[in-house]
Amino acid sequence: MLAVGVSSRRKEGPEKLCGVAKYIDDYHLPGCLFGVTLRSSIPHGTIKNIRFDPKFPWDDCVIARAADIPGQNYVDLIEHDQPLLAEERILHAMEPILLIGHPVRATAYQALEHIEVDYQESEPVLSMEDSIALRQVLYRSDNVFKRILIEKGDTGAGMAKSDFIVEGEYRVPSQEQAYIENNGVAAWEEDDGTLVIMGSMQCPYYVHKAMKPLFPRREEKIRIIQTTTGGGFGGKEEYPNMIGGHAALLAIKSGRPVKMIYDRHEDMLATTKRHPARIRHRTGVRRDGTLFAQEIEIVMDGGAYVTLSPVVLSRGAIHASGPYQCPNVRILAKSMATNNPPSGAFRGFGAPQTLFAAELHMEKIAATLGIDSLALRRRNLFRQGSVTATGQVLRESVGASEVLERAVQRAKYVERRKECKQWNRRKDRTSWRGVGLSVVFHGAGFTGAGEVHLASRAGLSLTREGEIRVEAASTEIGQGTSSMLAQIVAETLGVPYQWIQIDTPDTARVPNSGPTVASRTCMVVGSLLQRAALRLKTAVAELQGTFPHTRAGLRTAARKLANGKPAVSFIEEYRQPDEIQWDEEKYKGDAYGVYSYAAMVVELEINKLTYEVRIRRLTTAQDIGKAINPVLVEGQIMGGTAQALGYALLENVIFQNGVMQNAQFTNYIIPTTLDTPPMSVELVEKPYSRGPFGAKGVGELPFDVPAPAVAAAVFHATGLFIPELPLLPERISRAKRDQTAR
Amino acid sequence: MLAVGVSSRRKEGPEKLCGVAKYIDDYHLPGCLFGVTLRSSIPHGTIKNIRFDPKFPWDDCVIARAADIPGQNYVDLIEHDQPLLAEERILHAMEPILLIGHPVRATAYQALEHIEVDYQESEPVLSMEDSIALRQVLYRSDNVFKRILIEKGDTGAGMAKSDFIVEGEYRVPSQEQAYIENNGVAAWEEDDGTLVIMGSMQCPYYVHKAMKPLFPRREEKIRIIQTTTGGGFGGKEEYPNMIGGHAALLAIKSGRPVKMIYDRHEDMLATTKRHPARIRHRTGVRRDGTLFAQEIEIVMDGGAYVTLSPVVLSRGAIHASGPYQCPNVRILAKSMATNNPPSGAFRGFGAPQTLFAAELHMEKIAATLGIDSLALRRRNLFRQGSVTATGQVLRESVGASEVLERAVQRAKYVERRKECKQWNRRKDRTSWRGVGLSVVFHGAGFTGAGEVHLASRAGLSLTREGEIRVEAASTEIGQGTSSMLAQIVAETLGVPYQWIQIDTPDTARVPNSGPTVASRTCMVVGSLLQRAALRLKTAVAELQGTFPHTRAGLRTAARKLANGKPAVSFIEEYRQPDEIQWDEEKYKGDAYGVYSYAAMVVELEINKLTYEVRIRRLTTAQDIGKAINPVLVEGQIMGGTAQALGYALLENVIFQNGVMQNAQFTNYIIPTTLDTPPMSVELVEKPYSRGPFGAKGVGELPFDVPAPAVAAAVFHATGLFIPELPLLPERISRAKRDQTAR
């Protein structure tokens, strides 16, 4: 193949490299105001009064409040519970109350200092436990945003027939997406009444949909343009609906362009983070290690508003059993309302939380049975024909065993485990060493009928000048969308990769190919483009036999094909394969079209004095169907791994009274290159018949696998089974103390 | 009080005593045919062909099949899944296939012998376990008729904080209602096209509703009349819809009256029975005996069609925690489809199943903690202000502690336990003796918003001749409805009980006061009549100062009041009290308006040779709010207790390939007077502010309490903890063998 499987240069690489790529704050907008947000200082209560310091020059300020919203005051996502601006009720600290626009950025921030808000405070609910206990009723009658029950077989009977029952409780914390570029947008209204929002985002059409109820107007009078985006990781899936609405409100009220750009502190304090979760496992297992019954209970902290909690919970629940076949499974999951800032989308979307528990629990089971956890995994791992917890039969592309065996072999897992044991026997060592393993799966695309509802549309256009343009709303956010899509098109047409042009999406110009989330872009949008390319190819071929190999030839063909029109385009719409059946009400059937698989071996050492953990070696094998661009794929894997190592070892969001206490990089520690170990990555390609050239998803998978492997390695090194993240030195030393105390 | 609290003579007593009461088979209907039913001999499959023996004189027979049904072929209840006559698909043995009508009963039965049915058999699903395992898909995608999840607090956290976790699995069997009179009806069509169905039934308006889709016609052209009914116990709640439809179909096809009367064998083989169930408990408890977390899993065998399974399951789930307060509760219940004959309503309606498990499990918990089960109950029992598993606050009329203390004291529970221990020490005894205890609660009326949907209507009419008639569709089935309702009216009006007239209901004459089920008649219908009586009283008073004390006076008043009309009537409709709040979707809130409570102490002895159990003494105290007629109430309690002793010790429905093998009284053993011990009954009256004169419900409560007390006594006598009913000698001796084997 010429284009696919080749590590071609990033489409947007050069301009980023040369610093000419324009991020939203780089745009000069004449007459632009700068918008800032007044936020609640309390987590729960009501606004009694807002006082403006009379000594401040308010006349130069534009002030916008809920009452200024021309339409309805809610941020459109799943439910309509979250206001764009608080009216009376306050449900979390940092909740937006009013907006100030001023030509001078610094003055806008000063203005905030001259506003006093009087509150009537209420008792806040700051933990899942207090929410379940209904200390306060925050949402409907029971604080439950969403409840999911997955049942397979008969766990009660399974437990009764098991030789051992192993229980465990696992806790995973919140996490900040920490993209390089903070959330930021600009907005203005054109003379023809078109509302334009431009900025850093993952899902232009989500923003488009969200603006309609806030600022009622015909759809074509709303235009959303993505600018070069410095990372998203889910953190720009839903929040642009909020900040976009804020900028638009100020712009409409002032009649001028408005820029809203968060600094790091505000972005960390106010925007969504990963859902903290508590997962309980109760597993019935036969003496020989066969899993016989799994009872799993998941609780997630959804924060103050629903946002995306129901779907995050859904992915978490579906992946909670781990990549193992078990005849009897019951998964009961719920997402609770609290007075913490809303949790939201973050790479992995619930799966890293539940997979950490599932995988570390395998170590506990192995220890209980006194068998090797590798053997335990081999015995129970998904195979072709296995049936998942939702009753899905895995028909094809099941790379679970392959990734496990490849990782184990490549890392010399067994030998290294032995060597570490040797090492640890010597009392004069200054460190303990351990090797840990984990294996995970991750569904590609939206759950069940989700893709049907999205009905994504994408395609190609051929201009009369012979330019081949990708027509899709899928965003390049650093992960390589542009290059990957272009490669699929180039390969299908049999033309050079450089011929394919792709721009950052503009809802006025491209169809809605769905959000850039859920590891769906390559598999879903890529397939649409492949189909479009085939149609284009046929059209040209019908016209003149073959597809041209020269620019000149293409231009001639294009002019004929376009005949008079500026361009001719070929748009495809998603069609759900008949064999994918899903019962949303019962949570039964094909939760995803296909799954990707990853295994990882982590070797680490722990300083006996400081309890610092250093990853010495990291080996992973991942089955993503097909690597369209191997270097980009490895980049995804290494990046996701580094981010997950932060989740496992360093990143510790500290909330007090609903406010993040360490909302800056000086004390919210993410991994640097120095914290990132040498990584050995192997790609396993078990093609998926419905993915372009066999491709599945790779965006989230790499995040799922490191944390449990790290915890397993700590367990191996020290004998300390620590079921909670992050594995900070403090936490490990405390566990050590408790151990020796016993 | 003159009428209420007085044990007045049964209204219908004399005519039953003298044998002039007319049961359906006593009616002579000129030109009447006798109807019989051809039933499936296989539990699962399809009908290929039906062959009629040419040598048989078919010309004198009327034959009706599904194709003859003028309307839709389903028996109306909750779902529309059950056909009146099977078309092709057979889902249980004894399923009706066709009907034969013949003037001579014996010939009708002979005719059945001359019909051959060819089947294509399928693998039958005969256990809940096989249904859960989806051996065959019988209903929707997962065989689940209904699934219920009740969640309170956080059981996982509760378990973690508990000192002990006690697990147990309990199994309860099917049971036959064994009413004295079998199911039977007669049907005919009047010249004006009115369809009349007369017979033995609990709910005339259920039958009325069920006939409409089968035989489309205006409502007033359907008339259902209850005849004197020899017992129901739930067994005549839904089945008359079926047999009524059969008789009507033959009647319409033949143009003649048709009688269908089952003999005992057919009634036992074909009609509904109690739901068998499997209940699992996992209970977290503090060292001091405080219940801290309950996880309860309920599975019921619903049989081949939905019938009333969803509501039976609902009552079972709501009562599954027992009358105890516990901060963290999770109840997960489901009713499964199998190829057994449909299970249906039976006194207690799911509660006896789950309460047996809940109460016997208290014995297990006490044994595990090494404390006395009486102390354990005292510590956790419901009190005023307690919150149930559904989150209902028990505002008033909570007699749990009173009934427990009264029963314990009256039975000398503690002393007798000691004496038994003494007795058992002597090895030369020919028996073991033991004393067992249990305490239960039972909700009165329909669940949650059920009564709102029923919108029952009942009242009184005063004829110009001065007759006071009760206008209600509530049926006298031996439990004393007529007397009890008449007493409430008499007391309210302040007239002699004899003045109140009440007939068996006829849908052409009385309003729909709802079904005679769910311990609702006294509390719900009684209250309507009390309100109606007050209106009548006021009306008469306004007319002439006071309410007359003489027949003559009443006649005068009546004539004035009726002025010209034959009668004047006062009908009341049910209004839900505002404080009753119920969320059907979340199963949260006030499951019932109020609960009745019962405690029982059973003293028994077990023959060391034969393992036969003999109940020596039985003491019970029951809080039913107010006993309108103490003798009738004691009758209910004694009758229910005897029936429950059969459930606990004797009644053993044996299914083979979906067919009851012991469908006659020679080998389906129910208790006789000789099996019924001396019973000491004490009535505790904690009035309910919304019940007539404080009354709650008594119909089902007495059935809930005996079985667990018996099992507890067996445990006390022998040390054998047997979690399954019935406690046949075989089962006890087997348990003994296993015990000594260990």
Contacts between the chains, C-beta under 8 A, distances in Angstrom:
chain1	res1	chain2	res2	distance
A	129	B	154	6.2
A	129	B	157	6.2
A	132	B	153	6.4
A	132	B	154	4.5
A	132	B	157	7.9
A	133	B	153	6.3
A	133	B	154	7.0
A	141	B	583	5.9
A	141	B	586	6.6
A	141	B	588	5.9
A	141	B	589	7.8
A	142	B	586	6.1
A	142	B	588	6.2
A	144	B	586	7.8
A	147	B	149	7.7
A	149	B	147	7.6
A	149	B	149	6.4
A	149	B	332	7.9
A	153	B	132	6.4
A	153	B	133	6.4
A	154	B	129	6.3
A	154	B	132	4.5
A	154	B	133	6.9
A	154	B	299	7.8
A	156	B	169	7.2
A	156	B	278	7.8
A	156	B	280	4.7
A	156	B	297	5.2
A	156	B	299	7.9
A	157	B	129	6.2
A	157	B	132	7.9
A	160	B	169	6.6
A	169	B	156	7.1
A	169	B	160	6.5
A	278	B	156	7.7
A	280	B	156	4.6
A	297	B	156	5.1
A	299	B	154	7.8
A	299	B	156	7.9
A	330	B	332	7.9
A	332	B	149	7.9
A	332	B	330	7.9
A	332	B	332	7.9
A	583	B	141	6.0
A	586	B	141	6.6
A	586	B	142	6.1
A	586	B	144	7.9
A	588	B	141	6.0
A	588	B	142	6.3
A	589	B	141	8.0
